[in-house]
């Protein structure tokens, strides 16, 4: 599958969700959002694939 971030092809692609502000959310973050904001159930998220390297880099940036 093609990575949404780097456009490279990777066999280990992970599903992520894109909000209207073009921020990527993991499945756990999306579930947490749905629990914390039940009235926002109408908000649609676009499902995109992200390769393992880009996912690791995003997690490393969040940890800083």
N, CA, C, O and CB atoms as a CASP TS submission, in Angstrom:
PFRMAT TS
TARGET T0000
AUTHOR 0000-0000-0000
METHOD Language model
MODEL 1
PARENT N/A
ATOM      1  N   UNK     1       0.844  -1.176   0.000  1.00  0.00           N
ATOM      2  CA  UNK     1       0.000   0.000   0.000  1.00  0.00           C
ATOM      3  C   UNK     1       0.892   1.242   0.000  1.00  0.00           C
ATOM      4  O   UNK     1       2.022   1.212   0.488  1.00  0.00           O
ATOM      5  CB  UNK     1      -0.962  -0.003   1.222  1.00  0.00           C
ATOM      6  N   UNK     2       0.373   2.310  -0.545  1.00  0.00           N
ATOM      7  CA  UNK     2       1.127   3.558  -0.590  1.00  0.00           C
ATOM      8  C   UNK     2       0.918   4.357   0.684  1.00  0.00           C
ATOM      9  O   UNK     2      -0.196   4.481   1.193  1.00  0.00           O
ATOM     10  CB  UNK     2       0.720   4.389  -1.807  1.00  0.00           C
ATOM     11  N   UNK     3       2.014   4.890   1.181  1.00  0.00           N
ATOM     12  CA  UNK     3       1.979   5.705   2.398  1.00  0.00           C
ATOM     13  C   UNK     3       1.410   7.087   2.070  1.00  0.00           C
ATOM     14  O   UNK     3       1.760   7.683   1.052  1.00  0.00           O
ATOM     15  CB  UNK     3       3.401   5.831   3.024  1.00  0.00           C
ATOM     16  N   UNK     4       0.539   7.586   2.935  1.00  0.00           N
ATOM     17  CA  UNK     4      -0.060   8.909   2.753  1.00  0.00           C
ATOM     18  C   UNK     4       0.975  10.015   2.938  1.00  0.00           C
ATOM     19  O   UNK     4       0.894  11.057   2.287  1.00  0.00           O
ATOM     20  CB  UNK     4      -1.220   9.108   3.732  1.00  0.00           C
ATOM     21  N   UNK     5       1.954   9.794   3.830  1.00  0.00           N
ATOM     22  CA  UNK     5       2.927  10.826   4.184  1.00  0.00           C
ATOM     23  C   UNK     5       4.059  10.912   3.163  1.00  0.00           C
ATOM     24  O   UNK     5       4.311  11.978   2.602  1.00  0.00           O
ATOM     25  CB  UNK     5       3.501  10.552   5.570  1.00  0.00           C
ATOM     26  N   UNK     6       4.748   9.776   2.916  1.00  0.00           N
ATOM     27  CA  UNK     6       5.943   9.803   2.067  1.00  0.00           C
ATOM     28  C   UNK     6       5.701   9.268   0.659  1.00  0.00           C
ATOM     29  O   UNK     6       6.597   9.331  -0.182  1.00  0.00           O
ATOM     30  CB  UNK     6       7.040   9.008   2.716  1.00  0.00           C
ATOM     31  N   UNK     7       4.518   8.746   0.389  1.00  0.00           N
ATOM     32  CA  UNK     7       4.121   8.210  -0.923  1.00  0.00           C
ATOM     33  C   UNK     7       4.927   6.982  -1.343  1.00  0.00           C
ATOM     34  O   UNK     7       4.892   6.599  -2.513  1.00  0.00           O
ATOM     35  CB  UNK     7       4.267   9.284  -1.977  1.00  0.00           C
ATOM     36  N   UNK     8       5.654   6.357  -0.413  1.00  0.00           N
ATOM     37  CA  UNK     8       6.407   5.141  -0.717  1.00  0.00           C
ATOM     38  C   UNK     8       5.501   3.930  -0.532  1.00  0.00           C
ATOM     39  O   UNK     8       4.474   4.006   0.143  1.00  0.00           O
ATOM     40  CB  UNK     8       7.671   5.026   0.184  1.00  0.00           C
ATOM     41  N   UNK     9       5.888   2.827  -1.133  1.00  0.00           N
ATOM     42  CA  UNK     9       5.135   1.591  -1.006  1.00  0.00           C
ATOM     43  C   UNK     9       5.751   0.762   0.109  1.00  0.00           C
ATOM     44  O   UNK     9       6.966   0.563   0.142  1.00  0.00           O
ATOM     45  CB  UNK     9       5.115   0.802  -2.344  1.00  0.00           C
ATOM     46  N   UNK    10       4.920   0.279   1.019  1.00  0.00           N
ATOM     47  CA  UNK    10       5.399  -0.503   2.155  1.00  0.00           C
ATOM     48  C   UNK    10       4.401  -1.616   2.431  1.00  0.00           C
ATOM     49  O   UNK    10       3.189  -1.415   2.359  1.00  0.00           O
ATOM     50  CB  UNK    10       5.601   0.392   3.416  1.00  0.00           C
ATOM     51  N   UNK    11       4.927  -2.790   2.748  1.00  0.00           N
ATOM     52  CA  UNK    11       4.038  -3.920   3.035  1.00  0.00           C
ATOM     53  C   UNK    11       3.467  -3.845   4.442  1.00  0.00           C
ATOM     54  O   UNK    11       2.439  -4.457   4.729  1.00  0.00           O
ATOM     55  CB  UNK    11       4.779  -5.235   2.852  1.00  0.00           C
ATOM     56  N   UNK    12       4.126  -3.099   5.320  1.00  0.00           N
ATOM     57  CA  UNK    12       3.648  -2.965   6.701  1.00  0.00           C
ATOM     58  C   UNK    12       3.002  -1.589   6.848  1.00  0.00           C
ATOM     59  O   UNK    12       3.578  -0.689   7.460  1.00  0.00           O
ATOM     60  CB  UNK    12       4.822  -3.153   7.738  1.00  0.00           C
ATOM     61  N   UNK    13       1.829  -1.434   6.296  1.00  0.00           N
ATOM     62  CA  UNK    13       1.108  -0.168   6.386  1.00  0.00           C
ATOM     63  C   UNK    13       0.096  -0.235   7.516  1.00  0.00           C
ATOM     64  O   UNK    13      -0.526  -1.271   7.751  1.00  0.00           O
ATOM     65  CB  UNK    13       0.408   0.167   5.052  1.00  0.00           C
ATOM     66  N   UNK    14      -0.059   0.870   8.204  1.00  0.00           N
ATOM     67  CA  UNK    14      -0.972   0.949   9.334  1.00  0.00           C
ATOM     68  C   UNK    14      -2.099   1.925   9.021  1.00  0.00           C
ATOM     69  O   UNK    14      -1.847   2.988   8.453  1.00  0.00           O
ATOM     70  CB  UNK    14      -0.224   1.375  10.613  1.00  0.00           C
ATOM     71  N   UNK    15      -3.330   1.589   9.376  1.00  0.00           N
ATOM     72  CA  UNK    15      -4.432   2.526   9.120  1.00  0.00           C
ATOM     73  C   UNK    15      -4.394   3.697  10.099  1.00  0.00           C
ATOM     74  O   UNK    15      -4.209   3.514  11.303  1.00  0.00           O
ATOM     75  CB  UNK    15      -5.789   1.801   9.217  1.00  0.00           C
ATOM     76  N   UNK    16      -4.569   4.887   9.566  1.00  0.00           N
ATOM     77  CA  UNK    16      -4.666   6.105  10.364  1.00  0.00           C
ATOM     78  C   UNK    16      -5.890   6.856   9.852  1.00  0.00           C
ATOM     79  O   UNK    16      -6.411   6.551   8.779  1.00  0.00           O
ATOM     80  CB  UNK    16      -3.345   6.989  10.268  1.00  0.00           C
ATOM     81  N   UNK    17      -6.336   7.826  10.617  1.00  0.00           N
ATOM     82  CA  UNK    17      -7.538   8.569  10.256  1.00  0.00           C
ATOM     83  C   UNK    17      -7.208  10.046  10.173  1.00  0.00           C
ATOM     84  O   UNK    17      -6.549  10.595  11.056  1.00  0.00           O
ATOM     85  CB  UNK    17      -8.674   8.320  11.273  1.00  0.00           C
ATOM     86  N   UNK    18      -7.665  10.679   9.119  1.00  0.00           N
ATOM     87  CA  UNK    18      -7.376  12.069   8.824  1.00  0.00           C
ATOM     88  C   UNK    18      -8.602  12.906   9.147  1.00  0.00           C
ATOM     89  O   UNK    18      -9.696  12.622   8.660  1.00  0.00           O
ATOM     90  CB  UNK    18      -6.955  12.249   7.348  1.00  0.00           C
ATOM     91  N   UNK    19      -8.427  13.944   9.972  1.00  0.00           N
ATOM     92  CA  UNK    19      -9.564  14.806  10.291  1.00  0.00           C
ATOM     93  C   UNK    19      -9.626  15.979   9.317  1.00  0.00           C
ATOM     94  O   UNK    19      -8.823  16.066   8.388  1.00  0.00           O
ATOM     95  CB  UNK    19      -9.468  15.319  11.745  1.00  0.00           C
ATOM     96  N   UNK    20     -10.578  16.873   9.530  1.00  0.00           N
ATOM     97  CA  UNK    20     -10.762  17.978   8.585  1.00  0.00           C
ATOM     98  C   UNK    20      -9.603  18.969   8.610  1.00  0.00           C
ATOM     99  O   UNK    20      -9.435  19.739   7.664  1.00  0.00           O
ATOM    100  CB  UNK    20     -12.054  18.705   8.887  1.00  0.00           C
ATOM    101  N   UNK    21      -8.801  18.965   9.675  1.00  0.00           N
ATOM    102  CA  UNK    21      -7.645  19.851   9.778  1.00  0.00           C
ATOM    103  C   UNK    21      -6.367  19.182   9.292  1.00  0.00           C
ATOM    104  O   UNK    21      -5.271  19.699   9.507  1.00  0.00           O
ATOM    105  CB  UNK    21      -7.469  20.313  11.209  1.00  0.00           C
ATOM    106  N   UNK    22      -6.505  18.033   8.637  1.00  0.00           N
ATOM    107  CA  UNK    22      -5.391  17.262   8.073  1.00  0.00           C
ATOM    108  C   UNK    22      -4.436  16.733   9.145  1.00  0.00           C
ATOM    109  O   UNK    22      -3.242  16.574   8.891  1.00  0.00           O
ATOM    110  CB  UNK    22      -4.618  18.121   7.087  1.00  0.00           C
ATOM    111  N   UNK    23      -4.961  16.462  10.339  1.00  0.00           N
ATOM    112  CA  UNK    23      -4.166  15.829  11.395  1.00  0.00           C
ATOM    113  C   UNK    23      -4.433  14.337  11.372  1.00  0.00           C
ATOM    114  O   UNK    23      -5.571  13.907  11.183  1.00  0.00           O
ATOM    115  CB  UNK    23      -4.496  16.429  12.796  1.00  0.00           C
ATOM    116  N   UNK    24      -3.386  13.546  11.562  1.00  0.00           N
ATOM    117  CA  UNK    24      -3.515  12.095  11.566  1.00  0.00           C
ATOM    118  C   UNK    24      -3.788  11.596  12.978  1.00  0.00           C
ATOM    119  O   UNK    24      -3.137  12.021  13.932  1.00  0.00           O
ATOM    120  CB  UNK    24      -2.247  11.436  10.998  1.00  0.00           C
ATOM    121  N   UNK    25      -4.754  10.693  13.104  1.00  0.00           N
ATOM    122  CA  UNK    25      -5.097  10.076  14.379  1.00  0.00           C
ATOM    123  C   UNK    25      -4.962   8.567  14.244  1.00  0.00           C
ATOM    124  O   UNK    25      -5.331   7.990  13.221  1.00  0.00           O
ATOM    125  CB  UNK    25      -6.534  10.468  14.828  1.00  0.00           C
ATOM    126  N   UNK    26      -4.433   7.937  15.281  1.00  0.00           N
ATOM    127  CA  UNK    26      -4.382   6.474  15.282  1.00  0.00           C
ATOM    128  C   UNK    26      -5.767   5.935  15.636  1.00  0.00           C
ATOM    129  O   UNK    26      -6.673   6.696  15.976  1.00  0.00           O
ATOM    130  CB  UNK    26      -3.302   5.946  16.289  1.00  0.00           C
ATOM    131  N   UNK    27      -5.918   4.622  15.553  1.00  0.00           N
ATOM    132  CA  UNK    27      -7.212   4.021  15.887  1.00  0.00           C
ATOM    133  C   UNK    27      -7.561   4.258  17.352  1.00  0.00           C
ATOM    134  O   UNK    27      -8.720   4.512  17.680  1.00  0.00           O
ATOM    135  CB  UNK    27      -7.199   2.515  15.587  1.00  0.00           C
ATOM    136  N   UNK    28      -6.568   4.178  18.234  1.00  0.00           N
ATOM    137  CA  UNK    28      -6.828   4.413  19.658  1.00  0.00           C
ATOM    138  C   UNK    28      -7.218   5.864  19.924  1.00  0.00           C
ATOM    139  O   UNK    28      -8.115   6.130  20.724  1.00  0.00           O
ATOM    140  CB  UNK    28      -5.598   4.046  20.490  1.00  0.00           C
ATOM    141  N   UNK    29      -6.548   6.802  19.256  1.00  0.00           N
ATOM    142  CA  UNK    29      -6.898   8.212  19.419  1.00  0.00           C
ATOM    143  C   UNK    29      -8.303   8.490  18.894  1.00  0.00           C
ATOM    144  O   UNK    29      -9.033   9.296  19.470  1.00  0.00           O
ATOM    145  CB  UNK    29      -5.880   9.104  18.698  1.00  0.00           C
ATOM    146  N   UNK    30      -8.679   7.833  17.814  1.00  0.00           N
ATOM    147  CA  UNK    30     -10.026   8.009  17.269  1.00  0.00           C
ATOM    148  C   UNK    30     -11.077   7.453  18.225  1.00  0.00           C
ATOM    149  O   UNK    30     -12.119   8.075  18.432  1.00  0.00           O
ATOM    150  CB  UNK    30     -10.146   7.325  15.900  1.00  0.00           C
ATOM    151  N   UNK    31     -10.806   6.285  18.808  1.00  0.00           N
ATOM    152  CA  UNK    31     -11.736   5.717  19.786  1.00  0.00           C
ATOM    153  C   UNK    31     -11.874   6.632  20.994  1.00  0.00           C
ATOM    154  O   UNK    31     -12.979   6.837  21.496  1.00  0.00           O
ATOM    155  CB  UNK    31     -11.269   4.322  20.230  1.00  0.00           C
ATOM    156  N   UNK    32     -10.756   7.185  21.466  1.00  0.00           N
ATOM    157  CA  UNK    32     -10.798   8.103  22.603  1.00  0.00           C
ATOM    158  C   UNK    32     -11.599   9.354  22.256  1.00  0.00           C
ATOM    159  O   UNK    32     -12.364   9.846  23.085  1.00  0.00           O
ATOM    160  CB  UNK    32      -9.373   8.487  23.040  1.00  0.00           C
ATOM    161  N   UNK    33     -11.433   9.871  21.048  1.00  0.00           N
ATOM    162  CA  UNK    33     -12.193  11.039  20.607  1.00  0.00           C
ATOM    163  C   UNK    33     -13.687  10.745  20.609  1.00  0.00           C
ATOM    164  O   UNK    33     -14.490  11.562  21.058  1.00  0.00           O
ATOM    165  CB  UNK    33     -11.743  11.477  19.210  1.00  0.00           C
ATOM    166  N   UNK    34     -14.053   9.565  20.099  1.00  0.00           N
ATOM    167  CA  UNK    34     -15.474   9.183  20.047  1.00  0.00           C
ATOM    168  C   UNK    34     -16.068   9.045  21.450  1.00  0.00           C
ATOM    169  O   UNK    34     -17.232   9.383  21.663  1.00  0.00           O
ATOM    170  CB  UNK    34     -15.643   7.862  19.277  1.00  0.00           C
ATOM    171  N   UNK    35     -15.277   8.551  22.406  1.00  0.00           N
ATOM    172  CA  UNK    35     -15.762   8.403  23.781  1.00  0.00           C
ATOM    173  C   UNK    35     -15.904   9.768  24.448  1.00  0.00           C
ATOM    174  O   UNK    35     -16.894  10.024  25.133  1.00  0.00           O
ATOM    175  CB  UNK    35     -14.809   7.506  24.599  1.00  0.00           C
ATOM    176  N   UNK    36     -14.922  10.641  24.250  1.00  0.00           N
ATOM    177  CA  UNK    36     -14.940  11.951  24.902  1.00  0.00           C
ATOM    178  C   UNK    36     -15.928  12.930  24.266  1.00  0.00           C
ATOM    179  O   UNK    36     -16.396  13.854  24.931  1.00  0.00           O
ATOM    180  CB  UNK    36     -13.559  12.548  24.870  1.00  0.00           C
ATOM    181  N   UNK    37     -16.247  12.734  22.993  1.00  0.00           N
ATOM    182  CA  UNK    37     -17.144  13.641  22.274  1.00  0.00           C
ATOM    183  C   UNK    37     -18.277  12.859  21.612  1.00  0.00           C
ATOM    184  O   UNK    37     -18.302  12.743  20.387  1.00  0.00           O
ATOM    185  CB  UNK    37     -16.363  14.451  21.215  1.00  0.00           C
ATOM    186  N   UNK    38     -19.211  12.323  22.389  1.00  0.00           N
ATOM    187  CA  UNK    38     -20.282  11.508  21.793  1.00  0.00           C
ATOM    188  C   UNK    38     -21.218  12.305  20.883  1.00  0.00           C
ATOM    189  O   UNK    38     -21.835  11.734  19.984  1.00  0.00           O
ATOM    190  CB  UNK    38     -21.093  10.858  22.888  1.00  0.00           C
ATOM    191  N   UNK    39     -21.328  13.599  21.104  1.00  0.00           N
ATOM    192  CA  UNK    39     -22.209  14.414  20.251  1.00  0.00           C
ATOM    193  C   UNK    39     -21.600  14.671  18.879  1.00  0.00           C
ATOM    194  O   UNK    39     -22.298  15.091  17.957  1.00  0.00           O
ATOM    195  CB  UNK    39     -22.516  15.745  20.929  1.00  0.00           C
ATOM    196  N   UNK    40     -20.313  14.422  18.743  1.00  0.00           N
ATOM    197  CA  UNK    40     -19.628  14.642  17.465  1.00  0.00           C
ATOM    198  C   UNK    40     -19.574  13.368  16.631  1.00  0.00           C
ATOM    199  O   UNK    40     -18.635  13.168  15.861  1.00  0.00           O
ATOM    200  CB  UNK    40     -18.212  15.164  17.707  1.00  0.00           C
ATOM    201  N   UNK    41     -20.567  12.517  16.780  1.00  0.00           N
ATOM    202  CA  UNK    41     -20.589  11.243  16.051  1.00  0.00           C
ATOM    203  C   UNK    41     -20.756  11.449  14.550  1.00  0.00           C
ATOM    204  O   UNK    41     -20.428  10.560  13.764  1.00  0.00           O
ATOM    205  CB  UNK    41     -21.714  10.356  16.575  1.00  0.00           C
ATOM    206  N   UNK    42     -21.256  12.599  14.147  1.00  0.00           N
ATOM    207  CA  UNK    42     -21.476  12.869  12.730  1.00  0.00           C
ATOM    208  C   UNK    42     -20.185  13.215  11.988  1.00  0.00           C
ATOM    209  O   UNK    42     -20.166  13.198  10.757  1.00  0.00           O
ATOM    210  CB  UNK    42     -22.468  13.997  12.573  1.00  0.00           C
ATOM    211  N   UNK    43     -19.118  13.525  12.703  1.00  0.00           N
ATOM    212  CA  UNK    43     -17.855  13.910  12.070  1.00  0.00           C
ATOM    213  C   UNK    43     -17.251  12.701  11.359  1.00  0.00           C
ATOM    214  O   UNK    43     -17.105  11.628  11.943  1.00  0.00           O
ATOM    215  CB  UNK    43     -16.859  14.481  13.121  1.00  0.00           C
ATOM    216  N   UNK    44     -16.909  12.893  10.106  1.00  0.00           N
ATOM    217  CA  UNK    44     -16.327  11.826   9.299  1.00  0.00           C
ATOM    218  C   UNK    44     -14.809  11.965   9.259  1.00  0.00           C
ATOM    219  O   UNK    44     -14.281  13.073   9.160  1.00  0.00           O
ATOM    220  CB  UNK    44     -16.907  11.846   7.870  1.00  0.00           C
ATOM    221  N   UNK    45     -14.124  10.852   9.335  1.00  0.00           N
ATOM    222  CA  UNK    45     -12.676  10.811   9.242  1.00  0.00           C
ATOM    223  C   UNK    45     -12.299   9.989   8.020  1.00  0.00           C
ATOM    224  O   UNK    45     -12.903   8.950   7.753  1.00  0.00           O
ATOM    225  CB  UNK    45     -12.041  10.222  10.533  1.00  0.00           C
ATOM    226  N   UNK    46     -11.310  10.449   7.286  1.00  0.00           N
ATOM    227  CA  UNK    46     -10.840   9.719   6.111  1.00  0.00           C
ATOM    228  C   UNK    46      -9.791   8.706   6.547  1.00  0.00           C
ATOM    229  O   UNK    46      -8.852   9.048   7.265  1.00  0.00           O
ATOM    230  CB  UNK    46     -10.260  10.691   5.040  1.00  0.00           C
ATOM    231  N   UNK    47      -9.948   7.468   6.117  1.00  0.00           N
ATOM    232  CA  UNK    47      -8.994   6.420   6.467  1.00  0.00           C
ATOM    233  C   UNK    47      -7.863   6.423   5.446  1.00  0.00           C
ATOM    234  O   UNK    47      -8.103   6.290   4.246  1.00  0.00           O
ATOM    235  CB  UNK    47      -9.687   5.025   6.526  1.00  0.00           C
ATOM    236  N   UNK    48      -6.621   6.576   5.927  1.00  0.00           N
ATOM    237  CA  UNK    48      -5.438   6.565   5.068  1.00  0.00           C
ATOM    238  C   UNK    48      -4.449   5.545   5.621  1.00  0.00           C
ATOM    239  O   UNK    48      -4.541   5.145   6.781  1.00  0.00           O
ATOM    240  CB  UNK    48      -4.787   7.986   4.978  1.00  0.00           C
ATOM    241  N   UNK    49      -3.515   5.133   4.793  1.00  0.00           N
ATOM    242  CA  UNK    49      -2.498   4.178   5.210  1.00  0.00           C
ATOM    243  C   UNK    49      -1.170   4.913   5.398  1.00  0.00           C
ATOM    244  O   UNK    49      -0.807   5.776   4.600  1.00  0.00           O
ATOM    245  CB  UNK    49      -2.354   3.027   4.170  1.00  0.00           C
ATOM    246  N   UNK    50      -0.453   4.555   6.467  1.00  0.00           N
ATOM    247  CA  UNK    50       0.840   5.160   6.780  1.00  0.00           C
ATOM    248  C   UNK    50       1.842   4.033   6.971  1.00  0.00           C
ATOM    249  O   UNK    50       1.554   3.049   7.652  1.00  0.00           O
ATOM    250  CB  UNK    50       0.760   6.074   8.056  1.00  0.00           C
ATOM    251  N   UNK    51       3.031   4.177   6.366  1.00  0.00           N
ATOM    252  CA  UNK    51       4.043   3.128   6.492  1.00  0.00           C
ATOM    253  C   UNK    51       4.627   3.128   7.909  1.00  0.00           C
ATOM    254  O   UNK    51       4.465   4.089   8.660  1.00  0.00           O
ATOM    255  CB  UNK    51       5.169   3.326   5.442  1.00  0.00           C
ATOM    256  N   UNK    52       5.293   2.057   8.251  1.00  0.00           N
ATOM    257  CA  UNK    52       5.845   1.892   9.593  1.00  0.00           C
ATOM    258  C   UNK    52       6.879   2.939   9.954  1.00  0.00           C
ATOM    259  O   UNK    52       6.934   3.383  11.101  1.00  0.00           O
ATOM    260  CB  UNK    52       6.454   0.539   9.722  1.00  0.00           C
ATOM    261  N   UNK    53       7.704   3.344   8.991  1.00  0.00           N
ATOM    262  CA  UNK    53       8.752   4.335   9.262  1.00  0.00           C
ATOM    263  C   UNK    53       8.127   5.688   9.585  1.00  0.00           C
ATOM    264  O   UNK    53       8.531   6.339  10.549  1.00  0.00           O
ATOM    265  CB  UNK    53       9.711   4.461   8.053  1.00  0.00           C
ATOM    266  N   UNK    54       7.157   6.115   8.798  1.00  0.00           N
ATOM    267  CA  UNK    54       6.497   7.403   9.054  1.00  0.00           C
ATOM    268  C   UNK    54       5.746   7.369  10.381  1.00  0.00           C
ATOM    269  O   UNK    54       5.749   8.355  11.118  1.00  0.00           O
ATOM    270  CB  UNK    54       5.527   7.755   7.904  1.00  0.00           C
ATOM    271  N   UNK    55       5.105   6.249  10.691  1.00  0.00           N
ATOM    272  CA  UNK    55       4.397   6.103  11.968  1.00  0.00           C
ATOM    273  C   UNK    55       5.373   6.233  13.131  1.00  0.00           C
ATOM    274  O   UNK    55       5.085   6.921  14.110  1.00  0.00           O
ATOM    275  CB  UNK    55       3.662   4.744  12.036  1.00  0.00           C
ATOM    276  N   UNK    56       6.534   5.571  13.027  1.00  0.00           N
ATOM    277  CA  UNK    56       7.552   5.654  14.072  1.00  0.00           C
ATOM    278  C   UNK    56       8.044   7.085  14.236  1.00  0.00           C
ATOM    279  O   UNK    56       8.210   7.553  15.362  1.00  0.00           O
ATOM    280  CB  UNK    56       8.728   4.725  13.751  1.00  0.00           C
ATOM    281  N   UNK    57       8.281   7.789  13.127  1.00  0.00           N
ATOM    282  CA  UNK    57       8.748   9.173  13.194  1.00  0.00           C
ATOM    283  C   UNK    57       7.702  10.086  13.825  1.00  0.00           C
ATOM    284  O   UNK    57       8.051  10.995  14.578  1.00  0.00           O
ATOM    285  CB  UNK    57       9.105   9.679  11.799  1.00  0.00           C
ATOM    286  N   UNK    58       6.415   9.854  13.525  1.00  0.00           N
ATOM    287  CA  UNK    58       5.354  10.666  14.132  1.00  0.00           C
ATOM    288  C   UNK    58       5.286  10.429  15.636  1.00  0.00           C
ATOM    289  O   UNK    58       5.112  11.375  16.404  1.00  0.00           O
ATOM    290  CB  UNK    58       3.993  10.349  13.486  1.00  0.00           C
ATOM    291  N   UNK    59       5.421   9.178  16.062  1.00  0.00           N
ATOM    292  CA  UNK    59       5.397   8.860  17.490  1.00  0.00           C
ATOM    293  C   UNK    59       6.597   9.479  18.200  1.00  0.00           C
ATOM    294  O   UNK    59       6.471   9.950  19.331  1.00  0.00           O
ATOM    295  CB  UNK    59       5.380   7.335  17.704  1.00  0.00           C
ATOM    296  N   UNK    60       7.762   9.482  17.546  1.00  0.00           N
ATOM    297  CA  UNK    60       8.963  10.071  18.144  1.00  0.00           C
ATOM    298  C   UNK    60       8.794  11.579  18.320  1.00  0.00           C
ATOM    299  O   UNK    60       9.229  12.138  19.327  1.00  0.00           O
ATOM    300  CB  UNK    60      10.201   9.771  17.276  1.00  0.00           C
ATOM    301  N   UNK    61       8.159  12.244  17.339  1.00  0.00           N
ATOM    302  CA  UNK    61       7.926  13.690  17.454  1.00  0.00           C
ATOM    303  C   UNK    61       6.943  14.016  18.567  1.00  0.00           C
ATOM    304  O   UNK    61       7.089  15.030  19.248  1.00  0.00           O
ATOM    305  CB  UNK    61       7.409  14.251  16.133  1.00  0.00           C
ATOM    306  N   UNK    62       5.929  13.151  18.758  1.00  0.00           N
ATOM    307  CA  UNK    62       4.947  13.378  19.821  1.00  0.00           C
ATOM    308  C   UNK    62       5.578  13.239  21.197  1.00  0.00           C
ATOM    309  O   UNK    62       5.176  13.925  22.137  1.00  0.00           O
ATOM    310  CB  UNK    62       3.779  12.403  19.686  1.00  0.00           C
ATOM    311  N   UNK    63       6.567  12.355  21.322  1.00  0.00           N
ATOM    312  CA  UNK    63       7.200  12.092  22.614  1.00  0.00           C
ATOM    313  C   UNK    63       8.089  13.245  23.062  1.00  0.00           C
ATOM    314  O   UNK    63       8.351  13.390  24.256  1.00  0.00           O
ATOM    315  CB  UNK    63       8.017  10.815  22.544  1.00  0.00           C
ATOM    316  N   UNK    64       8.551  14.059  22.136  1.00  0.00           N
ATOM    317  CA  UNK    64       9.451  15.170  22.490  1.00  0.00           C
ATOM    318  C   UNK    64       8.742  16.293  23.175  1.00  0.00           C
ATOM    319  O   UNK    64       9.367  17.292  23.531  1.00  0.00           O
ATOM    320  CB  UNK    64      10.133  15.700  21.273  1.00  0.00           C
TER
END
